Amino acid sequence: MSIRQVIPAIALALTATIAGCANIPTASSDSAAGTQMIPSLAPDQQVSIRWESYNLSSAGIFGDTTKKLVADFERAHPNIHVEAVPPQGGVAEVAQSVQRQVIAGDPPDVGQLTFADLRYAAQDLGAQPLDDLVGKSEVQDLLTGGPHPYAPRAAVLGDVNGKTYGIPYVFSTPMLFINSDLFRKAGLDPTKTPKTWDEVATAAAAIGRLPGTTGGAYLSCLDATSGGDWCLTGIVRSAGGRLLSEDAASVPWTDPRTVSAFAEMQKIAHAGPNALANVSGSDAQDAFLRGDLGMLLTSAALQNSILTSSEGKWQAAAAPMPGFGNAPAVPTNSGSALFILAKDPAKQRAAWELIKFLTSPESETTITENIGYVPLRASLIDDPEYLKSFADAHPGFVRPNVAQLDRLEPWVSFPGPNYQQIRTLLNKAADAIVYRNADPEHTLSTAQSGAQALMEK
């Protein structure tokens, strides 16, 4: 069995170790919130800030759309200059890049960090509690005010211990993308997309037998080095298990329900030769875009690339993440939030203005139309001024993704400075179980012991 090295173009893999927390500067007070707030900028007050965005590490629509957003912001705010840069080391070192700069005393003013980094950003990287910087009322107005509020389950994803540290920015739910042509060639009905993992296994086995195909299915949730645990969280929760206890004190990976989730993924690999493609994530993505892979479970952020690549060549479809039996699936989110790391009050205010702009209905429309991320302001898909025409033009892609926001549970953020090592143990266990036929219970027991030892005491 070959060693799988998985770094897809949209992967959000990260590493981080230690960093110090920053103090919150004070200015004018907000008696209603009972906090000290940063002052607003004078109209002619010139401020420069640095925004580190992992979307700039990717060529094409990810980077181009991000650059367009920055240009639009600077036109609307001529007194604020934004230096938008990718992480040092690229998309594989998002949190590690910020950590190095924190240690050097020069962190970015705004950081785009994944939700797996949430606790670490708040507790160790020096991310500022936004409720204290601008007032809880202003934070909540951004998230829940106006005609297009955030979906309720999305609005709280950047919260830690009752305070908002990050504003959810770009993310998606897991979608099962389908090659309808390969379904038909395998004698399957592409209009009856798999709703359960047993149905995925059956379809994958049939497609895997077709000559010349890369495989019947590929599950990005099982990518050992690409941050795939965002989606793995959803598979485990759909089975009733947990990767982190509700009090965030333990990793209950040997719970029978958690073990069963991994065992069911192993069954897909055993369903037939080539049922579950054993290739790298980037190769699987390329194969699906070429039309050589039957199913791809991945972030819906790939939808626009799929629509473009398949047009006039093969028929693409999409379905929500499958579940176990009659139990509804529990999707989890991928993606990131925006954090303020600046210490200077003027830069903090400029950073907040940038965050408000990047998460506005106008910016979400640009992001969804150009990249494919789910609009966190879900009602935009019913507003003709924003995303209704786009959603209507792609009914099998946009609306199923948005619908999963109602059942969304957060990507697990393990506590403490060793959270990346814990994620590594989990991902290696998943890889061993599914692709190397390791015993699920024994493998998870060993991984759990190692992970628990890494948890904060």
ZIVENRA-V155612 format. One record per helix or strand. SS is the DSSP state (hx for helix, st for strand). FROM is the first residue (numbers start at 1). LEN is the number of residues. If there is no record, write none. Layout:
ss & from & len
SS & FROM & LEN
SS & FROM & LEN
This chain:
ss & from & len
st & 29 & 2
st & 35 & 2
st & 47 & 6
hx & 54 & 4
hx & 61 & 16
st & 80 & 6
hx & 91 & 14
st & 110 & 5
hx & 115 & 9
hx & 130 & 5
hx & 136 & 9
hx & 152 & 4
st & 159 & 2
st & 163 & 2
st & 166 & 3
st & 173 & 7
hx & 180 & 6
st & 196 & 1
hx & 197 & 12
st & 215 & 5
hx & 220 & 3
hx & 229 & 10
hx & 256 & 15
st & 276 & 1
hx & 281 & 10
st & 293 & 7
hx & 300 & 11
st & 316 & 5
st & 323 & 1
st & 332 & 2
st & 336 & 5
hx & 345 & 14
hx & 361 & 10
hx & 378 & 5
hx & 388 & 6
hx & 398 & 10
st & 409 & 1
hx & 419 & 17
hx & 440 & 15
